[in-house]
Amino acid sequence: LADVAASEAARQAEFFLCHVWGEPPGHGELYPGNPYASLKAWQVETAARRLSRKRLGASTQFNTFKLWVDKSCTPPPVSDDDHPTGRSTFGPFKMTVKTLWSLIASDAVGEGAEQQDFAFLRLEQDKEHDETMRVLELDAFGEPNMNPTEHRIQWTIPAGWYFLHEATVADQHGLHYESYPPFMLGDGPVEGWFAKNELRDQHWVVVTLGSVRNYTLSVLEHVVLHHKTFLLLASFHFFTRLWPAFELAVFASSESKGLEDIDLCTDLLLQPGTLRKYVEDLRKINCYDCQVSDERDRDLLLAKIRKYFNCETRHPVTYDMPVREPRFGCDKVVGTVTDCSALDRFLRFIGIVIAWRAMVLQRAYQSKEEEQQWTEPFVNLCIELGFVPLKDVLLQFKAHGQFLQADRDFQRFSAEFEEWAADDLMPLVTAERRLLVRPGALQV
């Protein structure tokens, strides 16, 4: 949530880091003595250096380089059912305005906090509360009693990250809740609601909290689109995981993004063995059967895929035939399957394009041998998968020859390559986007 506000207002976190947490099968054989986590850290460092040099230009002063990393920006669940397919809010909790202010985290948002409308609560441990409240009671004439009844208010909020989802004024001695409009998420800063209703520290409110993790997972596609650059840590098992594949599809299918906005870290692909595995991974993409760490994520992501992409639901019918128990008839079984073939096609297409582009800019321009080694596998895959127009376009660009024509000036070569890609390659990408994305979907 903080990143949504920061990216939208001040462009704080420009780089969305997309990766796979789990180690790929066979990693130890390919990289003996090099743990997967260490190699990923190396990937991030080299990518950050490359992007920093690109941003530096003629300047000699580096600016802060900020990444959005899922486990750093998405906190752990606050309960077992803290998931968009489960529980979304917690409460209600009665408390004084003073208590609420003490729970709101002043450092949970960071820079640009004054420009966002979320009030965050970051609890490092369970918050237990025990306080006495004087309840509003009316006499026979409808006037407040002079000696109101005192009620003991007790509650516990589990440790975790929350935001203020809703607040209302509680019925209490001296105030009647019907006289005050509720505060809802999206109404602006909560302090404005306090000031407008002249609520003081001693006044009681009823608070409903939302889970930061729950909300972030619910709107992650919008978080992705609010970033300028998509930093993809390539691994040969990337397309076997549903979350990373979905994130890439969202960013790459957006009309507002260009190929230069996707930076593929190829460090783990720059050997023939791993490159072959990456190509094989592209060939076998099947989003419907991709892996997830939490099976609830599958239902969440398939719903998003159906919402944004031209992936329809099918209901195949089978019949359960009795085997051991003799009886007449059989049971009709109606299944539910999401047809992800359009998404599979787009991911194969864009996976070829971004990998070929990365190889051209990072290795293939150096010699004819390097060009053949690092780009030919993707050209061959185009032929195998039926992307003939893409194959024809990729074969037009001779990386080493263009590098020599640019007098071995890499800056000039890369600028000419981006110009060629915008004119010749992007029209094919745009056509594939229109095949995948539903009209009007995925707009920032």
N, C-alpha and C positions, 0 to 999 in steps of 0.2 A: 504494500500500500504506500509506504514511504517512497518507494522507487517510482511508482506511477506518478505521484505528485512532483517528485524531483525531476523526472525525465520530461514531464509535460511542461513544467514551468521554467526550470533552469537548465534543462539538459544535463543533469548531474551525472547519471549513470548511463553513458552512451553505449556501452558494450554489453550485450547479452551473451553470457557464456553457456554454450550448449555442449553437453558431454554425457558420457555413460559412466556411472559410478562403478559398476561391477567390472572385474577383470575379465577380459575376453578369454575364451578357451584356448589353451595352447600358448598363452603369453610367455610362460616360463621357458619354453623351448625356443621361442623366437628371440627373447631378450633375457638370457640367463644372467642372474645377478642384478637385474634392474626391475625393482617393484613397479607395478602399474601406476601407483599413486605418484611415485617420484618422476616417472616419465611424463605424466600429465602435468605436474608442476613445471617441468622443463618446457613442455609445449606452451603453457600459459606465458611463461617468461619470454620465450623467443617471439611469440605472437605479439606480446605487449611491446617488446622492443621494436618490432617491425612496424606496428601501427603508430608507435610514438614517433619514429623517424619520419613516417609519412605525414603525421600531423605537424611535426616540427617545421618542415619546410625550410625557409630561410632564417627562421628564428633560432636563437641559441638558448632559449629558456623552455624547459619542460613544464607542462601543466600537470595537474593531478590526473591520474589514469584510473578510472573507476569501472569495475566490472559488476554485473549482476550475476551472482552465483546462487543456485537454487537453495542449497542447504544453509547458506548464510543468510539469505533473505526470506526464506520460508521456514518458520520455526517448527519445532516438533508439535505433534497433536497434544491438546490439553486433556483429551479423554479418548477412550477407544472409539467412540462414535463421532469424533471430530473430523468430518469429511463432508464434501458437498453432497454426497449421496446419503448422508446421515443427518447428524445434528448440526445446525448452523448458528444457533444462539444459545446463550447461557444466562440464566436468571429467571425471574426478576430478583434484584437485590435492593432492599431499602437501605438508604444511607443519607447522611447529611451532605450538603454541598461541600462542606469542609473535607469530609472523608473522601468524596469523589475527587476533589482537587489533589488530595495527597496520593491518590492512586494513579492519576494521569502522569505518564512518563514524559518529562520535559526533554529527554535526550533520545527518545525512541525514533524520531524522524530525522534529526540532523539538520543539515543546511537546507534552507528553503521551507522549513516547517511553518513559517508564518504564512505561506501561500497555500497550505492544504487545509482541508476541512475535517480531517480525522483526528479524534482524540484517542490516543493510544494508552493502554495500560500494559506495562511489562512487569509481570510479577515473577521474581526469581524463586519464590517459595509460596506455599499455600497462604492465602490471606484469610485469617479468622477475625470475625467482628462480633462484638457483643456491646449493645448500647440500648438505652431506654428511650422510647419515643412517646410523646404525648399525643394521643389520637383525638381527632375532632369528633365531638359528640354534640348533638343539638337537643335542646330542651323541647317541651311541648309547643312552644311558640316559634320554633325554628331558629332560635338563637344559640350560639355556642355556650356550652356549660362553663361555669366559672372554674370548676375543679375537674379537668379532663382526666380520663383514665390513662394510666401509664402502661405501655406494652413493651416487653423485652424483645429486641430485634437481634437475632443471631443468624449468621450465615458463614459459609466458607467458600472462597473462590479458589479453585485449583491453580497451581503455578502455570504460567504460560503467557502468551502474547494475545492481547485482546484489543478491540476498538469499541468505542461507544456506539452502539447500534440504535438505541432508543432511550429516551428519558422522559418521565412525566413527573409532575408535582404530586407528591403523596398527600392524601387527606390527613391533615394534622391540625393541631390547635392553632388557630389564627389564620389558616389558609384553607381554601376549598379548591380541590383539584380541577373542578369543572370550569374554574375561572382562568385556567392557564392552558394554552395550546401545548401539545407535546413536542419534544425535540426528536427529529428523525434524521438518520444518516442522509447527508446531502443538503441539510438545512443551513450549512455554514458552520463556522467555529462555535463550539458549545458555549464559550464565554459570551457570545452575542445573545444566546438564548437566556443565559443567566441575567445579563444586564437588562434585556428587554422586559423581563418579568420581575425585575428587582428582587432576585433571589439572593439571600445572604447565606453566610456560612452555616448558620443554625437551622436553615430550612431543610426539609426532608424531600428527597426525590426517589423515584423508583427507576432503577437502571437495568437495562438489558444489554448484554455484551455480545459482540460477535467475535469469532475466532479469526485472527490474522491469517493463520494457515488455511483455514476453510475458504476465506474470501479470496486469497491469492490463487489457490488452485482453481477457483470458480472463474476468475478473470485472467488467467495466465496468458491467454492468447492476446489480450489487450496490453499486458505488460510487455510481451515480446514485440509487439508492433510499435510501442513507444520508444524503442531503442533505435539508434541510428545504424549501429553495426552489429551483425550477428557473428559471433566468434565461435566457430565450430571446431571442437577438438576431434579430429578424425581418428577413428579406430575401426578395425575391420569388422567389428560386431555392432557398429552404430545403428544400422537399420534393422536390427533384431529387437530393439527396445521401442515401445510405443510412445513414451513421453518425448524423447529426443526427435523421433521421426515426425511427430505432430508439430513440435516447435519449429522445426525446419520448414515443414509444409506451410505453416501459417506465415512465417516471415517471407519465404521465397515466392509465395503466391500473391503477395500484396502488390498492387499496382504502384504503390509509393516507393517501393524498394528496387534498387538496381543490383546487378551482379557484383559491382564494386563494394556493395554494402555487406556482402557475405565473405568473411575471411576464413578460409579453411586452413587449419594447422595441419600440415602434412608430415610432420616430423616422424610420426609412427607409421607412415606409409612408404617412406623413402628407402625401401629395400624390396627387391622383387617378390619375396615370399609374402610379405604383408600386403603389397599392392594386389597380388592375385586374389588374396582373401577378400579384400575390399571390393574388387570387381565381382567376385562370386556372391558377396553379400548383396550388391546392387541387383544382380540377376535374380535372386531368390526373394526379393521383398514381398512380404505378405502381411500387411498391417493388421488384418483381422486376427492373426495368430501371433503377433508380436508379444514380447514378454513385458510384464509389469511387476513391480515389487509388491504392490497391494492390489488384489483382484478388484477392489472397488474402483480403482483408477480406470480399469478397462471399460466399465459401464459409463463412467464420466467422460472419458475420451471418445468413445464411440458415439455418445450423444452429441458431443461437439463436432465430430467429423460429419455426422448426418446434418447438423445445423448449418455448417459453413460450406461443405463440399457436396458435389454431386454424387453422393454415396447413399443409395437408397436401402431401405430395409426389405428383406425378403422373408417369406414365411414358408420354408420347405415343409412338406407334409410326409411323414413316414408312418408306418404301421407296425405296432409291436405285436409280433406273432407269438402266441403261447407255445412253449416248447415242452415243458414237463407236465403242465396241468392241461388235461384235455378239456376243451370247452369250445363252444361255437363263437365265431367272430374273432375280431382282434381290436386292439386299442389304437385309435387314431392319435398321432402325436404331431402337434404343430410347433415347429421351431421358429426361432427368430435369429436371423443372420444379417449383418450389415455388409453390403456389397462394397468393398473398399477398392475395387479394381481401378477406379479413376484416380484415387489417391496413390495406389501402387505405381501406376503409370507415371504420374507426375514426379514422384520421388525418384524413380529410376532416371527420368529425364534430367531433373535438376541435379541429381547426384552425379551424373556424367558431366554435366556442364561445369559445376563448381570444381570438381576434381580436375578436369582437363584444364580449366582456367588456372587453377593453382599450380599445376605442373608446368604450364607454359611460363608463368611468371617467376617460378622458383627454381626450375631445373632445365626445362626443355630448350630454352633459348641458348644454352651454353655451347652446344655442338649438335651435329646431325644425329650422332649416336644417342645422346641424351634425349633428343626430341623423339626419336623412334622408340626408345625404351619406356618413356614416361607418358607418351600420349597415344601411342598405337593401341594399347589395350582398350581405351575408351572408344576409339573409332571402331574397333572390331565389335565392341559391345553394342554400339549403335546399329550396326548391320544385323546382329543377332536379334535385337529387340524390335527391329522394324522402324527405328528412327532414321530413315534414309535422308530426309532433308537436313537433319542435324549432322549426320555424317558428312554430307556434301559441304556444309558450311565449315565444319572443323578442318576438313582437308584443305580448305582455301588458305588458311593461315599457316605460313611456314615460319615457325618461331625463330629458328636459327638464322634463316635468311633475312628476316625482318630486323633481327638484332644487328646483323652486319650492315644492313642499309642504314641503320641508326648510328653508324660509326661506333658500335659497341658502347653507346651511352644508354645505360639501363633506364634512366628517367625518361629519356625521349622514347625509347622502345616501349615502355609500359604505357606512356601517354598515347602513343599511336595504337597500341593494342586495345586500350579501353575505348578509343574512338571507333576502331573497327568493330569491336564487340557490340557497341551501342547501335551501329548501323546494320550489321549483318546477323548478329546472334540474338539480340534482344527481341526482334520480331517473332522468332520461334518460341522464345520463353513466354512472351505475351499470349501467343496462341494457346500454349499449354495451360497457362493460368486460366484462360476463359473456359477451357474444357473442364477444369476442376472446380472453380469457385462459383457458388451460387450468386446470381445477380444481387448486388447491394450488400453482400456479406463481407466481413472482415475489413470494415472501414474504421479508421482511427477516429 
